[in-house]
């Protein structure tokens, strides 16, 4: 009985393989890997974007409070009211502006804004890449 099955299977021809099938399978596997990487990066960028949005409003309020405390607005109002004084004493005026500038809160605000924009840019770039895959 075993020999009959052996004769049966040896007489059968092997099905011919499509030469493009291997390339299609490899391409599909690579596509799935890229989609998995995109999903991971999308989660990371979404978390970073969400955190930067949460930090944007408090950092803006801190910057606004520091600007009102520092008296920077009084110095900048001189630009519109007494411009001749500024042109005569521009060195002292620029030093006064620099001294009154709330640097730490300004850095915090700009870092938050930059983090938001950078993560949004990277997310959009990855999203466009995924759209090209499909």
Secondary structure, 3 states (H helix, E strand, C coil): CHHHHHHHHHHCCCCCCCCCHHHHHHHHHHHHHHHHHHHHHHHHHHHHHHHHHHHHHHHHHHHHHHHHHHCHHHHHHHHHHCHHHHHHCHHHHHHHHHHHCCHHHHHHHHHHHHHHHHHHHHHHHHHHHHHHHC
